[in-house]
Structures are given as structure tokens and as C-alpha cells.
Amino acid sequence: MLDKTNSGDLVQLEKVTNEFIGKLKARKELTGLFTFFSANYPQYEIEFDNQAAMQKGVTIGNAMNTLSIFVGSTYELGFIKYQRFFKVFVQASPEYRKLPTDIMNLYVKNNRDEMVPFSAFMKIKKKQGANEINRYNMYNTAGIRGGPATGFSSGEAIDAVKEVAKTLPNGFDIDWAALSYDETRRGNESIWIFPYCLIFVYFVLAGQYESFIIPFAVIFSLPAGVFGSFLIIKMMGLANDIYAQVGMVMLVGLLGKNAVLIVEFAVQKHREGATILEAAIEGARVRFRPILMTSFAFIAGLIPLVLAHGAGAIGNRTIGGSALGGMLFGTIFGVIIIPGLYFIFGSIAAGRKLIKNEDESSLTEDLVHKMDDFPQIKEEDNE
């Protein structure tokens, strides 16, 4: 909570902060809200009588420095004895600083080397104030801590705080710190990560198959795995956080690998003379067992993450559940969907080539004929 009024009124800051926390507690997205800030913390205030101190020959700086040494301490020097290093601190004995009123019985030396009691120019009184004053970007602040409630992501919690912050009175605003600061500045970049991954995979496959159409057989097989990932996370009661998104990005490579195995074999069979339907069926039949072996071995390795307990269990269960659900659904439905997708897009791509083959259609033949005909055309023009 930022106090941008520059009034220095900590009581008002406490009031606005408590009202803000009360509104946040009414939101279901948030939990564990609290603040350490308090403007009515019991304190003692020391009042200096500058006129009296000057008459006694005492400067305020010297008096404060002496008082700091008596009540606190100061490091003076260090020495070595018995092969050990000892530090020398100066402070008043404990019996002379047990109570706040004891400082009135202490003395300070004036400019005439006379000992003057603090009680001659100083008073002490009880009051209430802030236990500590923190500043953020030069504004007085009150730190508020909390977290997302069960079933809600950190992004949803941040959006809830921003929505409630719109009701703050004039002169007060909020800002973020720690991990929340980075999350609010970076934004929801996950919506861009998946398109970038898919575009990269698409162009790699386009170069491999020499076709802009056949790679769609691999790309359109991925939603089955993403659906399984979301379904398992929802069934486990987990949030779609960064751990789940890392698991989904990993699925793009793992499920894409299964699809590439089938499509690549089918493309090779089609080039050998088989029809598109025969190539699709043969690719699914030959690669069926290797895909199941590798996929279910990977799924079995994720079971300890899904059943994790103790420190970091939520993160382990989230990334494990995301990868397990996506791999399970992507494998089961992929071996059925991928051959069908290859048949569809392979039929569309039939007869089309990304790069012309020199043996089938010469790229220079027409140019050579034109060059041979050029002198004849010139002679006819001269005649």
C-alpha cells in the first residue's frame, strides 16, 4: 500500500490499509491476508529542550551520540589474546538501562568538561506510533502479504487485488514486490509460448516433409494431449500454474514425436508406391508397439511425481499430473487420430510439391530453348 499524499499521516495509512485488507478478505480468490504495519505501537518519545541544552553547554549531536552508546552499544576496537580475537564494545551496565526512565539518570559531558544529567534538558513520555516506517519508491508504505486460495492461480489472485485496488481513496495506490512484481511486469506470456512452439515445430516438419500441408497431421494431433493434461489437473484439484504450463510445453515435443514416427513412415511408404490409405494403415501398424512402449514407460516414471508429498509436493504433483494426463490421452487417442489425419492431409497434398524435382520438370530447359531460338528470331527481324 503506497501513501502518495505525502502527508506523513501514518494513522490514515493504517486505516486505509485495514479497510483494503477487509475488502480483499471478501474475495474468494485470496487467503492468508495480513500486515505487520501498525500506527499504534507503544513507544517512548524523547523531547529535547534546545534552549536548556545550549545553556548547559551540551550539543544535541553529542547528547544523542552519548545516549546511543549508553542504551545501545558501539564497537571500539579489537585485540588478540590467548590466540583468539576479542572485540571491545562500550555501553552502560545493564542495571543502569533496565527501564526507559533510567536514561534520565545518565550524564553527558558538556563543552566545559562538566557532567550534565540528561534530565536537565530532556523529557521522556509515552506515545503510540508506527513500529517501523518503510518506504517504497520514496512513499510511505504498508506491506500486505497473502496468497491465492485453493483452486485459484496466482494470476487470478493478482487480478482480484487489482480490481479491489480501484476502490482506494485518492492519494493511495498499490504496487508489487518479490515474485508478484515479476509476474505483474511479465504478464501472461504463456498464451504466446504455445503458438511459438507450434510454429517452430510446423516449419521444421515442413522442411522435413517438403510440404506445407502434411505437417498439419502432426499439429492437429496435439489437442488430444492438451485436453488430457487439463482434465487430469482439474480432477486432481490443481491450478493451471507455471508448472502445468511447463508440462504442456514438454508435451508438444513428446506427442509430436509420436506423430512424427507414424507420419514419417507413412510418407516413406507412399513414396515407395503405396496408396495414401495403405501408407497410413501401415505406418500406424508398424509404429504402434514402439510408441506404446516408450509412452507408457514415460507415464510410469511420472507416477512418483503425481504421488509426491512433503516440501514442494504441489509443484511436483502439478508438473507430473500435467505431463501424465497429456501423455496418456495423447498416446491412446493419437494412435487412432494420427493415421486418419495423415490420410486427410496426405490426400490434399497429393500431387503437390514444395520444391520441384529437376528430373520431373527441368528448371533450365525453357531458358535453354529461348536462348536457342533468340538468333533465329533476330535473323527473321533483319529479313
One Martini backbone bead per residue (centre of mass of N, CA, C, O) as a GRO file, in nm:
protein
  383
    1MET     BB    1   0.093   0.038   0.026
    2LEU     BB    2   0.054   0.371  -0.098
    3ASP     BB    3   0.149   0.703   0.012
    4LYS     BB    4   0.081   0.989  -0.209
    5THR     BB    5   0.023   1.250  -0.016
    6ASN     BB    6   0.269   1.346   0.174
    7SER     BB    7   0.170   1.368   0.494
    8GLY     BB    8   0.264   1.138   0.715
    9ASP     BB    9  -0.001   0.975   0.786
   10LEU     BB   10  -0.012   0.675   0.955
   11VAL     BB   11  -0.306   0.644   1.044
   12GLN     BB   12  -0.430   0.658   0.761
   13LEU     BB   13  -0.272   0.420   0.646
   14GLU     BB   14  -0.392   0.209   0.839
   15LYS     BB   15  -0.689   0.246   0.764
   16VAL     BB   16  -0.666   0.181   0.459
   17THR     BB   17  -0.538  -0.097   0.491
   18ASN     BB   18  -0.764  -0.237   0.657
   19GLU     BB   19  -0.987  -0.189   0.448
   20PHE     BB   20  -0.847  -0.340   0.217
   21ILE     BB   21  -0.828  -0.616   0.358
   22GLY     BB   22  -1.133  -0.650   0.402
   23LYS     BB   23  -1.197  -0.665   0.093
   24LEU     BB   24  -1.008  -0.904   0.026
   25LYS     BB   25  -1.147  -1.118   0.216
   26ALA     BB   26  -1.413  -1.123   0.028
   27ARG     BB   27  -1.236  -1.281  -0.161
   28LYS     BB   28  -1.202  -1.607  -0.299
   29GLU     BB   29  -0.896  -1.582  -0.423
   30LEU     BB   30  -0.812  -1.525  -0.120
   31THR     BB   31  -0.547  -1.572   0.137
   32GLY     BB   32  -0.369  -1.491   0.417
   33LEU     BB   33  -0.423  -1.199   0.524
   34PHE     BB   34  -0.166  -0.950   0.615
   35THR     BB   35  -0.010  -0.716   0.860
   36PHE     BB   36   0.258  -0.534   1.035
   37PHE     BB   37   0.124  -0.275   1.035
   38SER     BB   38   0.149  -0.001   1.288
   39ALA     BB   39   0.030   0.313   1.454
   40ASN     BB   40  -0.006   0.181   1.781
   41TYR     BB   41   0.273   0.157   1.900
   42PRO     BB   42   0.447   0.135   2.175
   43GLN     BB   43   0.614   0.435   2.303
   44TYR     BB   44   0.902   0.652   2.332
   45GLU     BB   45   0.950   1.002   2.379
   46ILE     BB   46   1.199   1.241   2.304
   47GLU     BB   47   1.259   1.562   2.458
   48PHE     BB   48   1.422   1.855   2.358
   49ASP     BB   49   1.585   2.136   2.509
   50ASN     BB   50   1.767   2.354   2.344
   51GLN     BB   51   1.801   2.591   2.540
   52ALA     BB   52   1.902   2.426   2.784
   53ALA     BB   53   2.142   2.289   2.646
   54MET     BB   54   2.298   2.549   2.574
   55GLN     BB   55   2.331   2.646   2.871
   56LYS     BB   56   2.496   2.367   2.941
   57GLY     BB   57   2.686   2.292   2.684
   58VAL     BB   58   2.496   2.112   2.491
   59THR     BB   59   2.476   1.905   2.227
   60ILE     BB   60   2.268   1.713   2.044
   61GLY     BB   61   2.473   1.524   1.911
   62ASN     BB   62   2.622   1.439   2.172
   63ALA     BB   63   2.376   1.333   2.327
   64MET     BB   64   2.290   1.112   2.121
   65ASN     BB   65   2.556   0.958   2.115
   66THR     BB   66   2.565   0.886   2.415
   67LEU     BB   67   2.291   0.743   2.431
   68SER     BB   68   2.359   0.523   2.222
   69ILE     BB   69   2.587   0.396   2.391
   70PHE     BB   70   2.433   0.327   2.650
   71VAL     BB   71   2.184   0.166   2.527
   72GLY     BB   72   2.352   0.042   2.331
   73SER     BB   73   2.636   0.048   2.113
   74THR     BB   74   3.003   0.029   2.055
   75TYR     BB   75   3.269  -0.017   1.844
   76GLU     BB   76   3.619   0.015   1.908
   77LEU     BB   77   3.788  -0.267   1.932
   78GLY     BB   78   4.062  -0.506   1.877
   79PHE     BB   79   4.205  -0.817   2.014
   80ILE     BB   80   4.477  -1.036   2.095
   81LYS     BB   81   4.420  -1.339   2.298
   82TYR     BB   82   4.494  -1.654   2.326
   83GLN     BB   83   4.453  -1.685   2.011
   84ARG     BB   84   4.228  -1.456   2.017
   85PHE     BB   85   3.952  -1.259   1.918
   86PHE     BB   86   3.861  -0.941   2.052
   87LYS     BB   87   3.581  -0.739   2.135
   88VAL     BB   88   3.500  -0.389   2.192
   89PHE     BB   89   3.233  -0.276   2.388
   90VAL     BB   90   3.023   0.012   2.453
   91GLN     BB   91   2.825   0.034   2.762
   92ALA     BB   92   2.592   0.019   2.976
   93SER     BB   93   2.494  -0.115   3.241
   94PRO     BB   94   2.214  -0.296   3.299
   95GLU     BB   95   2.118  -0.140   3.567
   96TYR     BB   96   2.110   0.149   3.386
   97ARG     BB   97   1.892   0.002   3.143
   98LYS     BB   98   1.608  -0.135   3.221
   99LEU     BB   99   1.458   0.139   3.202
  100PRO     BB  100   1.347   0.416   3.043
  101THR     BB  101   1.397   0.609   3.302
  102ASP     BB  102   1.714   0.569   3.336
  103ILE     BB  103   1.820   0.794   3.134
  104MET     BB  104   1.778   1.035   3.341
  105ASN     BB  105   2.053   0.931   3.512
  106LEU     BB  106   2.232   1.026   3.300
  107TYR     BB  107   2.541   1.145   3.145
  108VAL     BB  108   2.691   1.444   2.996
  109LYS     BB  109   2.936   1.612   2.827
  110ASN     BB  110   3.044   1.918   2.797
  111ASN     BB  111   3.241   2.199   2.683
  112ARG     BB  112   3.361   2.197   3.010
  113ASP     BB  113   3.384   1.903   3.133
  114GLU     BB  114   3.090   1.854   3.229
  115MET     BB  115   2.839   1.688   3.409
  116VAL     BB  116   2.522   1.627   3.256
  117PRO     BB  117   2.205   1.568   3.292
  118PHE     BB  118   1.939   1.470   3.100
  119SER     BB  119   1.712   1.603   3.285
  120ALA     BB  120   1.794   1.909   3.217
  121PHE     BB  121   1.695   1.870   2.876
  122MET     BB  122   1.497   1.612   2.917
  123LYS     BB  123   1.216   1.418   2.797
  124ILE     BB  124   0.973   1.154   2.879
  125LYS     BB  125   0.715   0.985   2.678
  126LYS     BB  126   0.423   0.849   2.600
  127LYS     BB  127   0.330   0.664   2.295
  128GLN     BB  128   0.207   0.631   1.957
  129GLY     BB  129   0.323   0.423   1.675
  130ALA     BB  130   0.529   0.311   1.452
  131ASN     BB  131   0.730   0.033   1.439
  132GLU     BB  132   0.774   0.103   1.124
  133ILE     BB  133   0.931   0.268   0.839
  134ASN     BB  134   0.841   0.234   0.506
  135ARG     BB  135   0.980   0.248   0.168
  136TYR     BB  136   0.845   0.301  -0.176
  137ASN     BB  137   0.945   0.513  -0.388
  138MET     BB  138   0.929   0.736  -0.139
  139TYR     BB  139   0.691   0.591   0.002
  140ASN     BB  140   0.474   0.524   0.225
  141THR     BB  141   0.431   0.193   0.371
  142ALA     BB  142   0.228  -0.120   0.355
  143GLY     BB  143   0.255  -0.445   0.407
  144ILE     BB  144   0.110  -0.718   0.212
  145ARG     BB  145  -0.003  -1.047   0.274
  146GLY     BB  146  -0.051  -1.340   0.052
  147GLY     BB  147  -0.278  -1.570  -0.130
  148PRO     BB  148  -0.404  -1.813  -0.302
  149ALA     BB  149  -0.661  -1.996  -0.321
  150THR     BB  150  -0.812  -2.276  -0.351
  151GLY     BB  151  -0.825  -2.309  -0.709
  152PHE     BB  152  -0.621  -2.067  -0.753
  153SER     BB  153  -0.429  -1.854  -0.912
  154SER     BB  154  -0.203  -1.599  -0.911
  155GLY     BB  155  -0.340  -1.438  -1.138
  156GLU     BB  156  -0.622  -1.422  -1.005
  157ALA     BB  157  -0.526  -1.279  -0.748
  158ILE     BB  158  -0.413  -1.025  -0.884
  159ASP     BB  159  -0.678  -0.935  -1.019
  160ALA     BB  160  -0.833  -0.897  -0.753
  161VAL     BB  161  -0.654  -0.674  -0.636
  162LYS     BB  162  -0.687  -0.471  -0.868
  163GLU     BB  163  -0.994  -0.441  -0.839
  164VAL     BB  164  -0.994  -0.335  -0.542
  165ALA     BB  165  -0.792  -0.087  -0.589
  166LYS     BB  166  -1.008   0.101  -0.733
  167THR     BB  167  -1.136   0.186  -0.429
  168LEU     BB  168  -0.934   0.377  -0.353
  169PRO     BB  169  -0.836   0.650  -0.235
  170ASN     BB  170  -0.705   0.937  -0.277
  171GLY     BB  171  -0.345   0.885  -0.270
  172PHE     BB  172  -0.378   0.571  -0.319
  173ASP     BB  173  -0.177   0.273  -0.370
  174ILE     BB  174  -0.027   0.004  -0.553
  175ASP     BB  175   0.224  -0.255  -0.526
  176TRP     BB  176   0.500  -0.472  -0.601
  177ALA     BB  177   0.667  -0.777  -0.481
  178ALA     BB  178   0.876  -0.992  -0.575
  179LEU     BB  179   0.712  -1.224  -0.759
  180SER     BB  180   0.474  -1.033  -0.826
  181TYR     BB  181   0.636  -0.829  -0.984
  182ASP     BB  182   0.720  -1.015  -1.219
  183GLU     BB  183   0.433  -1.110  -1.300
  184THR     BB  184   0.314  -0.825  -1.369
  185ARG     BB  185   0.533  -0.746  -1.583
  186ARG     BB  186   0.517  -0.999  -1.779
  187GLY     BB  187   0.270  -1.156  -1.771
  188ASN     BB  188   0.083  -1.364  -2.002
  189GLU     BB  189   0.305  -1.562  -2.186
  190SER     BB  190   0.171  -1.844  -2.245
  191ILE     BB  191   0.000  -1.760  -2.503
  192TRP     BB  192   0.285  -1.749  -2.675
  193ILE     BB  193   0.439  -2.015  -2.643
  194PHE     BB  194   0.262  -2.217  -2.804
  195PRO     BB  195   0.270  -2.085  -3.084
  196TYR     BB  196   0.578  -2.093  -3.111
  197CYS     BB  197   0.606  -2.400  -3.096
  198LEU     BB  198   0.422  -2.469  -3.338
  199ILE     BB  199   0.572  -2.307  -3.553
  200PHE     BB  200   0.841  -2.448  -3.528
  201VAL     BB  201   0.740  -2.735  -3.587
  202TYR     BB  202   0.614  -2.678  -3.862
  203PHE     BB  203   0.875  -2.587  -4.019
  204VAL     BB  204   1.036  -2.842  -3.971
  205LEU     BB  205   0.829  -3.034  -4.113
  206ALA     BB  206   0.820  -2.889  -4.384
  207GLY     BB  207   1.118  -2.958  -4.449
  208GLN     BB  208   1.099  -3.267  -4.419
  209TYR     BB  209   0.834  -3.311  -4.622
  210GLU     BB  210   0.800  -3.093  -4.842
  211SER     BB  211   0.542  -2.954  -4.685
  212PHE     BB  212   0.252  -2.752  -4.584
  213ILE     BB  213   0.037  -2.994  -4.506
  214ILE     BB  214   0.136  -3.252  -4.350
  215PRO     BB  215   0.206  -3.117  -4.063
  216PHE     BB  216  -0.099  -3.113  -3.968
  217ALA     BB  217  -0.103  -3.408  -3.865
  218VAL     BB  218   0.063  -3.327  -3.611
  219ILE     BB  219  -0.071  -3.071  -3.491
  220PHE     BB  220  -0.378  -3.200  -3.466
  221SER     BB  221  -0.278  -3.419  -3.236
  222LEU     BB  222  -0.233  -3.236  -2.968
  223PRO     BB  223  -0.516  -3.168  -2.827
  224ALA     BB  224  -0.553  -3.437  -2.679
  225GLY     BB  225  -0.325  -3.390  -2.471
  226VAL     BB  226  -0.420  -3.116  -2.357
  227PHE     BB  227  -0.688  -3.221  -2.251
  228GLY     BB  228  -0.567  -3.431  -2.054
  229SER     BB  229  -0.414  -3.227  -1.882
  230PHE     BB  230  -0.657  -3.060  -1.782
  231LEU     BB  231  -0.820  -3.295  -1.662
  232ILE     BB  232  -0.621  -3.395  -1.444
  233ILE     BB  233  -0.587  -3.127  -1.295
  234LYS     BB  234  -0.887  -3.099  -1.220
  235MET     BB  235  -0.913  -3.374  -1.065
  236MET     BB  236  -0.668  -3.285  -0.856
  237GLY     BB  237  -0.704  -2.970  -0.777
  238LEU     BB  238  -0.532  -2.793  -0.969
  239ALA     BB  239  -0.339  -2.547  -1.107
  240ASN     BB  240  -0.271  -2.328  -1.387
  241ASP     BB  241   0.049  -2.310  -1.384
  242ILE     BB  242   0.381  -2.316  -1.455
  243TYR     BB  243   0.401  -2.623  -1.427
  244ALA     BB  244   0.178  -2.699  -1.629
  245GLN     BB  245   0.305  -2.544  -1.873
  246VAL     BB  246   0.565  -2.706  -1.889
  247GLY     BB  247   0.426  -2.976  -1.948
  248MET     BB  248   0.292  -2.882  -2.217
  249VAL     BB  249   0.548  -2.812  -2.372
  250MET     BB  250   0.660  -3.102  -2.355
  251LEU     BB  251   0.425  -3.233  -2.520
  252VAL     BB  252   0.492  -3.124  -2.797
  253GLY     BB  253   0.740  -3.314  -2.826
  254LEU     BB  254   0.630  -3.598  -2.747
  255LEU     BB  255   0.375  -3.610  -2.932
  256GLY     BB  256   0.520  -3.528  -3.190
  257LYS     BB  257   0.696  -3.782  -3.202
  258ASN     BB  258   0.469  -3.986  -3.251
  259ALA     BB  259   0.364  -3.855  -3.512
  260VAL     BB  260   0.629  -3.867  -3.674
  261LEU     BB  261   0.659  -4.174  -3.684
  262ILE     BB  262   0.405  -4.223  -3.856
  263VAL     BB  263   0.431  -4.014  -4.089
  264GLU     BB  264   0.711  -4.088  -4.193
  265PHE     BB  265   0.644  -4.380  -4.273
  266ALA     BB  266   0.406  -4.310  -4.461
  267VAL     BB  267   0.566  -4.138  -4.662
  268GLN     BB  268   0.761  -4.361  -4.753
  269LYS     BB  269   0.542  -4.559  -4.859
  270HIS     BB  270   0.424  -4.363  -5.069
  271ARG     BB  271   0.694  -4.333  -5.235
  272GLU     BB  272   0.694  -4.656  -5.298
  273GLY     BB  273   0.356  -4.680  -5.400
  274ALA     BB  274   0.156  -4.639  -5.197
  275THR     BB  275  -0.118  -4.558  -5.073
  276ILE     BB  276  -0.244  -4.351  -4.844
  277LEU     BB  277  -0.404  -4.564  -4.685
  278GLU     BB  278  -0.181  -4.779  -4.668
  279ALA     BB  279   0.030  -4.595  -4.532
  280ALA     BB  280  -0.133  -4.531  -4.275
  281ILE     BB  281  -0.174  -4.823  -4.176
  282GLU     BB  282   0.127  -4.906  -4.170
  283GLY     BB  283   0.228  -4.687  -3.975
  284ALA     BB  284   0.047  -4.772  -3.734
  285ARG     BB  285   0.141  -5.071  -3.714
  286VAL     BB  286   0.454  -5.039  -3.684
  287ARG     BB  287   0.444  -4.793  -3.447
  288PHE     BB  288   0.271  -4.897  -3.207
  289ARG     BB  289   0.467  -5.038  -3.006
  290PRO     BB  290   0.688  -4.819  -2.963
  291ILE     BB  291   0.494  -4.604  -2.853
  292LEU     BB  292   0.385  -4.759  -2.607
  293MET     BB  293   0.651  -4.817  -2.466
  294THR     BB  294   0.757  -4.522  -2.428
  295SER     BB  295   0.503  -4.388  -2.304
  296PHE     BB  296   0.451  -4.583  -2.056
  297ALA     BB  297   0.729  -4.541  -1.934
  298PHE     BB  298   0.691  -4.237  -1.884
  299ILE     BB  299   0.436  -4.258  -1.709
  300ALA     BB  300   0.563  -4.431  -1.482
  301GLY     BB  301   0.779  -4.205  -1.407
  302LEU     BB  302   0.539  -3.996  -1.300
  303ILE     BB  303   0.409  -4.116  -1.041
  304PRO     BB  304   0.587  -3.994  -0.811
  305LEU     BB  305   0.494  -3.702  -0.870
  306VAL     BB  306   0.186  -3.741  -0.823
  307LEU     BB  307   0.261  -3.873  -0.514
  308ALA     BB  308   0.368  -3.639  -0.372
  309HIS     BB  309   0.541  -3.522  -0.072
  310GLY     BB  310   0.587  -3.239   0.091
  311ALA     BB  311   0.817  -3.050  -0.019
  312GLY     BB  312   0.696  -2.947  -0.329
  313ALA     BB  313   0.435  -3.115  -0.405
  314ILE     BB  314   0.263  -2.935  -0.588
  315GLY     BB  315   0.466  -2.903  -0.818
  316ASN     BB  316   0.506  -3.205  -0.877
  317ARG     BB  317   0.204  -3.275  -0.927
  318THR     BB  318   0.155  -3.078  -1.158
  319ILE     BB  319   0.375  -3.169  -1.365
  320GLY     BB  320   0.294  -3.470  -1.353
  321GLY     BB  321  -0.011  -3.447  -1.429
  322SER     BB  322   0.023  -3.300  -1.696
  323ALA     BB  323   0.204  -3.512  -1.840
  324LEU     BB  324   0.034  -3.767  -1.792
  325GLY     BB  325  -0.238  -3.684  -1.918
  326GLY     BB  326  -0.128  -3.607  -2.199
  327MET     BB  327   0.013  -3.879  -2.265
  328LEU     BB  328  -0.229  -4.068  -2.236
  329PHE     BB  329  -0.425  -3.936  -2.440
  330GLY     BB  330  -0.224  -3.898  -2.678
  331THR     BB  331  -0.170  -4.205  -2.716
  332ILE     BB  332  -0.449  -4.337  -2.741
  333PHE     BB  333  -0.562  -4.129  -2.964
  334GLY     BB  334  -0.319  -4.100  -3.161
  335VAL     BB  335  -0.318  -4.390  -3.301
  336ILE     BB  336  -0.599  -4.301  -3.439
  337ILE     BB  337  -0.573  -4.001  -3.548
  338ILE     BB  338  -0.311  -3.978  -3.719
  339PRO     BB  339  -0.383  -4.155  -3.969
  340GLY     BB  340  -0.631  -3.984  -4.043
  341LEU     BB  341  -0.479  -3.716  -4.084
  342TYR     BB  342  -0.292  -3.818  -4.307
  343PHE     BB  343  -0.513  -3.889  -4.509
  344ILE     BB  344  -0.623  -3.604  -4.540
  345PHE     BB  345  -0.352  -3.438  -4.598
  346GLY     BB  346  -0.236  -3.631  -4.812
  347SER     BB  347  -0.465  -3.589  -5.019
  348ILE     BB  348  -0.421  -3.282  -5.052
  349ALA     BB  349  -0.096  -3.318  -5.124
  350ALA     BB  350  -0.142  -3.458  -5.373
  351GLY     BB  351   0.079  -3.350  -5.633
  352ARG     BB  352   0.241  -3.177  -5.430
  353LYS     BB  353   0.529  -2.947  -5.420
  354LEU     BB  354   0.766  -2.750  -5.276
  355ILE     BB  355   0.989  -2.881  -5.471
  356LYS     BB  356   1.116  -2.914  -5.766
  357ASN     BB  357   1.206  -3.163  -5.985
  358GLU     BB  358   1.447  -3.193  -6.226
  359ASP     BB  359   1.351  -3.467  -6.353
  360GLU     BB  360   1.050  -3.375  -6.411
  361SER     BB  361   1.123  -3.047  -6.411
  362SER     BB  362   1.298  -2.833  -6.572
  363LEU     BB  363   1.443  -2.518  -6.487
  364THR     BB  364   1.628  -2.475  -6.782
  365GLU     BB  365   1.489  -2.557  -7.049
  366ASP     BB  366   1.337  -2.299  -7.135
  367LEU     BB  367   1.589  -2.118  -7.141
  368VAL     BB  368   1.742  -2.270  -7.366
  369HIS     BB  369   1.530  -2.242  -7.591
  370LYS     BB  370   1.532  -1.932  -7.598
  371MET     BB  371   1.833  -1.904  -7.672
  372ASP     BB  372   1.812  -2.067  -7.944
  373ASP     BB  373   1.580  -1.873  -8.070
  374PHE     BB  374   1.707  -1.586  -8.077
  375PRO     BB  375   1.867  -1.577  -8.357
  376GLN     BB  376   1.622  -1.639  -8.539
  377ILE     BB  377   1.458  -1.390  -8.463
  378LYS     BB  378   1.672  -1.186  -8.561
  379GLU     BB  379   1.682  -1.271  -8.863
  380GLU     BB  380   1.381  -1.223  -8.927
  381ASP     BB  381   1.397  -0.917  -8.868
  382ASN     BB  382   1.607  -0.846  -9.091
  383GLU     BB  383   1.429  -0.956  -9.334
   0.00000   0.00000   0.00000
